[in-house]
Amino acid sequence: MGEFLFEKLEIYKISIELSNRTWEMVNLWDKFAKDTLGKQLVRSADSICLNICEGYGRYNYKDKKLFYFYSRGSLYETHAGMTMALKRGLISQQEFERHIGFIQKLAIKLNAFINSVGRN
């Protein structure tokens, strides 16, 4: 099967990277941390990418935007989860800053992408 067009989007590529890094990070946590914050954090990080893809597959630009807004909500949820992980001593300050860097970069690009939908 060939490449889908959404796979060329920079927001897709960054969101996949964030999702995979989040998975790898949480996978190292103990069972309690994984069962509580960990699963929710992985789900929110995965949801960013998945909603970008679902929105891209929609025909109507209003439907597309709705899923991109869901993606942005999941991005903010991921940010909050990373903050909780830092405060609970599950990740280091350096690890937090690395993840937040991805989140901030994606937030800027995702907002620009959302604003561009429907203009064409």
Residue pairs with C-beta under 8 A, 6 or more apart in sequence:
5 56
6 12
6 52
6 53
6 56
6 57
7 13
9 52
9 56
9 113
10 109
11 52
11 106
11 109
11 110
11 113
12 49
12 52
12 53
14 102
14 105
14 106
14 109
15 48
15 49
15 52
15 71
15 106
16 49
17 102
18 45
18 48
18 78
18 99
18 102
18 103
18 106
19 42
19 45
19 46
19 48
19 49
21 98
21 99
21 102
22 41
22 42
22 45
22 78
22 99
23 42
23 45
25 85
25 91
25 95
25 99
26 33
26 34
26 38
26 39
26 41
26 42
27 34
29 38
29 90
33 88
33 90
37 81
37 84
37 85
37 88
37 90
40 81
41 78
41 81
41 82
41 85
44 74
44 77
44 78
44 81
45 74
45 78
47 70
47 71
47 74
47 77
48 71
48 74
48 75
48 78
48 106
49 71
51 67
51 68
51 70
51 71
51 74
52 67
52 68
52 71
52 110
54 67
55 63
55 64
55 65
55 66
55 67
55 68
55 70
55 71
56 64
58 64
58 67
61 117
61 118
62 118
64 117
64 118
65 114
65 117
65 118
68 110
68 113
68 114
68 117
69 114
71 110
72 107
72 110
72 111
72 114
75 103
75 106
75 107
75 110
78 103
79 100
79 103
82 91
82 96
82 99
82 100
82 103
83 96
85 91
85 96
86 93
86 96
91 99
